[in-house]
């Protein structure tokens, strides 16, 4: 299983939210590009979220994302506010390897299909769920769509992976929703990236054997020194 460190961007800083709440922000660095540079060559991929973009419905921090790409090198994936083809392609033009699409999957599924076909392996489908149902608009709106149904609708496309986040666990370090993550990987038809709640090495060791779980994203636990990146990489083996 791959280990992917995460940097969430808000007002030019590296932060983490608790359960997606913009009023529950912890700031970790005024130099996100410096963090990315620290992980260069140690992790194969970096997950970046434009939190302002997710809330605004359009990419807000493109210049900062470009600096992160320069600092980290190949392997950056970015999400947050990508709602149209122009935004998607503008990130690819910056050197981003994969673009995360969430709200667009519900609002414009045909466009997601076109982008996946045109750019195979460069679309990551974000499935952010509360009680098994998909949230959109930067987690500010709740749909009635079941996570498993959304994933199955895209399983025939050359999508890189599904990024599955249990919102109620995100940033809480109480452990990922292993049961739901494993079920989605087993029944959805696409590789799954686990996100939300990883706070210990045991959480990673519990995820690693699950068939179809291709990677785990870790943010707060790394930022707060719960364990080192190297220890996390070892736990994923």
C-alpha positions as CSV (number, residue, x, y, z in Angstrom):
1,X,0.0,0.0,0.0
2,X,1.3,3.4,-0.9
3,X,1.6,6.2,1.7
4,X,0.7,9.7,0.5
5,X,1.4,12.7,2.7
6,X,-1.1,15.5,2.5
7,X,-1.0,19.3,2.5
8,X,-4.2,21.2,2.8
9,X,-4.0,24.9,1.7
10,X,-6.0,27.7,3.2
11,X,-5.0,31.4,3.0
12,X,-1.5,30.4,1.7
13,X,-0.8,28.2,4.8
14,X,-0.7,24.4,5.3
15,X,-3.6,23.6,7.6
16,X,-5.9,20.8,8.7
17,X,-9.6,20.9,9.3
18,X,-11.6,18.7,11.7
19,X,-14.4,16.9,10.0
20,X,-14.3,19.4,7.1
21,X,-15.2,22.3,9.3
22,X,-13.8,25.7,8.2
23,X,-14.2,26.9,11.8
24,X,-12.0,24.2,13.2
25,X,-8.6,25.0,11.6
26,X,-5.2,24.1,12.8
27,X,-2.3,25.9,11.0
28,X,0.9,23.8,10.6
29,X,3.1,26.0,8.4
30,X,3.3,29.3,6.7
31,X,5.6,27.6,4.1
32,X,3.7,24.8,2.4
33,X,6.3,24.5,-0.4
34,X,8.9,24.0,2.3
35,X,7.0,21.0,3.6
36,X,6.7,19.6,0.1
37,X,10.4,20.0,-0.4
38,X,11.0,18.0,2.9
39,X,9.1,15.0,1.5
40,X,10.6,15.2,-2.0
41,X,12.4,11.9,-2.8
42,X,11.0,10.3,0.3
43,X,7.4,9.8,-0.7
44,X,6.4,9.0,-4.3
45,X,3.3,11.1,-4.2
46,X,1.9,14.2,-2.6
47,X,-1.8,15.0,-2.0
48,X,-2.8,18.7,-2.1
49,X,-6.2,20.2,-1.4
50,X,-7.1,23.8,-2.2
51,X,-9.6,24.3,0.6
52,X,-10.6,27.8,-0.5
53,X,-11.2,26.4,-4.0
54,X,-13.4,23.6,-2.6
55,X,-15.5,26.2,-0.9
56,X,-15.5,28.7,-3.7
57,X,-16.1,26.2,-6.5
58,X,-13.1,27.3,-8.5
59,X,-9.3,26.9,-8.2
60,X,-8.0,29.7,-5.9
61,X,-4.4,28.8,-5.0
62,X,-3.0,27.8,-8.4
63,X,0.2,29.9,-7.9
64,X,0.9,28.1,-4.6
65,X,0.1,24.7,-6.1
66,X,2.7,25.5,-8.8
67,X,5.3,26.2,-6.1
68,X,4.4,22.9,-4.5
69,X,4.9,21.0,-7.7
70,X,8.3,22.7,-8.2
71,X,9.2,21.8,-4.6
72,X,8.1,18.2,-4.6
73,X,8.6,17.2,-8.2
74,X,6.6,14.5,-10.1
75,X,3.7,12.8,-8.3
76,X,1.5,15.7,-7.1
77,X,-2.2,15.2,-7.1
78,X,-4.5,18.2,-6.5
79,X,-8.2,18.6,-5.6
80,X,-10.5,21.3,-4.4
81,X,-12.8,23.5,-6.6
82,X,-12.2,21.7,-9.9
83,X,-15.6,22.0,-11.5
84,X,-14.9,22.3,-15.3
85,X,-12.5,21.2,-18.1
86,X,-10.5,24.4,-18.0
87,X,-9.7,24.0,-14.3
88,X,-8.7,20.4,-14.8
89,X,-6.5,21.1,-17.8
90,X,-4.9,24.1,-16.1
91,X,-3.6,21.9,-13.3
92,X,-2.2,19.4,-15.8
93,X,-0.4,22.3,-17.4
94,X,1.2,23.2,-14.1
95,X,2.8,19.7,-13.9
96,X,0.2,18.1,-11.6
97,X,0.1,14.3,-12.2
98,X,-3.5,13.6,-11.1
99,X,-6.5,15.8,-10.5
100,X,-9.1,14.9,-7.9
101,X,-12.7,15.4,-9.0
102,X,-15.6,15.2,-6.4
103,X,-18.5,17.5,-6.9
104,X,-18.1,17.3,-10.6
105,X,-18.9,13.5,-10.5
106,X,-22.4,14.3,-9.3
107,X,-23.0,17.5,-11.2
108,X,-21.3,16.7,-14.5
109,X,-20.7,12.9,-14.7
110,X,-20.5,13.0,-18.5
111,X,-17.6,15.5,-18.3
112,X,-15.8,13.3,-15.8
113,X,-16.1,10.4,-18.2
114,X,-14.7,12.5,-21.1
115,X,-11.7,13.7,-19.0
116,X,-11.0,10.2,-17.8
117,X,-11.0,8.9,-21.4
118,X,-8.9,11.7,-22.7
119,X,-6.4,11.6,-19.8
120,X,-6.4,7.9,-18.6
121,X,-4.9,7.4,-15.2
122,X,-5.0,11.1,-14.3
123,X,-8.4,11.4,-12.8
124,X,-9.0,10.6,-9.1
125,X,-12.6,10.2,-8.1
126,X,-13.2,11.8,-4.7
127,X,-16.0,10.1,-2.7
128,X,-16.5,12.1,0.5
129,X,-19.2,10.5,2.6
130,X,-21.2,11.0,5.8
131,X,-23.1,7.8,6.9
132,X,-22.4,6.3,3.5
133,X,-23.8,9.2,1.5
134,X,-21.8,11.5,-0.7
135,X,-21.2,15.2,0.3
136,X,-20.3,17.9,-2.2
137,X,-19.3,21.5,-2.5
138,X,-16.3,21.2,-0.2
139,X,-18.4,19.0,2.1
140,X,-20.8,21.8,2.7
141,X,-23.7,20.0,1.0
142,X,-25.1,16.5,1.5
143,X,-26.5,14.4,-1.3
144,X,-28.7,11.3,-1.2
145,X,-26.3,9.3,-3.4
146,X,-24.7,6.3,-1.9
147,X,-20.9,6.1,-2.1
148,X,-20.9,2.6,-3.6
149,X,-23.4,3.6,-6.3
150,X,-21.3,6.6,-7.3
151,X,-18.1,4.5,-7.6
152,X,-19.9,1.7,-9.6
153,X,-21.1,4.3,-12.1
154,X,-17.5,5.2,-13.0
155,X,-15.9,1.8,-12.6
156,X,-15.8,1.2,-16.4
157,X,-13.6,4.2,-17.0
158,X,-9.7,4.5,-16.9
159,X,-9.8,6.3,-13.5
160,X,-6.6,6.2,-11.4
161,X,-8.3,5.5,-8.1
162,X,-11.2,6.4,-5.8
163,X,-10.3,8.7,-2.9
164,X,-12.6,7.7,-0.1
165,X,-13.0,9.9,2.9
166,X,-15.2,9.3,5.9
167,X,-15.9,13.0,6.8
168,X,-16.8,12.2,10.4
169,X,-13.3,10.8,10.9
170,X,-11.3,13.3,8.9
171,X,-8.7,15.1,11.0
172,X,-9.8,13.3,14.1
173,X,-7.0,10.6,14.2
174,X,-9.5,8.1,15.6
175,X,-8.8,5.6,12.8
176,X,-10.1,5.3,9.2
177,X,-13.4,3.6,8.5
178,X,-11.7,0.4,7.6
179,X,-14.9,-1.6,7.1
180,X,-16.4,0.8,4.6
181,X,-13.1,1.5,2.9
182,X,-12.5,-2.3,2.4
183,X,-16.1,-2.8,1.2
184,X,-15.7,0.0,-1.4
185,X,-12.5,-1.5,-2.6
186,X,-14.0,-4.9,-2.8
187,X,-17.3,-4.0,-4.4
188,X,-16.7,-0.8,-6.3
189,X,-14.5,-2.0,-9.1
190,X,-11.7,0.6,-8.7
191,X,-8.6,0.9,-6.6
192,X,-9.3,2.9,-3.4
193,X,-7.2,5.5,-1.6
194,X,-8.1,5.6,2.1
195,X,-8.4,9.1,3.6
196,X,-9.5,10.5,7.0
197,X,-8.7,9.4,10.5
198,X,-5.2,7.9,10.3
199,X,-3.6,8.7,13.6
200,X,-1.3,5.7,14.4
201,X,0.9,3.2,12.7
202,X,-1.6,0.5,13.7
203,X,-4.2,2.2,11.6
204,X,-2.0,1.9,8.5
205,X,-1.1,-1.7,9.4
206,X,-4.9,-2.5,9.5
207,X,-5.5,-0.9,6.1
208,X,-2.5,-2.4,4.3
209,X,-3.8,-6.0,3.9
210,X,-7.2,-4.9,2.5
211,X,-7.5,-6.1,-1.1
212,X,-8.0,-3.1,-3.5
213,X,-6.8,-0.5,-1.0
214,X,-4.0,1.0,-3.0
215,X,-2.9,3.9,-0.8
216,X,-3.5,5.8,2.4
217,X,-3.4,9.6,2.9
218,X,-2.0,10.9,6.1
219,X,-2.0,14.6,7.1
220,X,-2.5,15.7,10.7
221,X,-0.5,12.7,12.2
222,X,2.5,13.6,10.1
223,X,2.3,17.3,10.7
224,X,2.1,16.7,14.5
225,X,4.9,14.2,14.6
226,X,2.8,11.2,15.7
227,X,5.2,9.1,13.6
228,X,7.8,9.7,11.0
229,X,7.2,9.4,7.2
230,X,9.7,6.5,7.2
231,X,7.8,4.7,9.9
232,X,4.6,5.2,8.0
233,X,6.1,3.9,4.8
234,X,7.3,0.8,6.6
235,X,3.8,0.2,8.2
236,X,2.3,0.2,4.7
237,X,4.4,-2.7,3.5
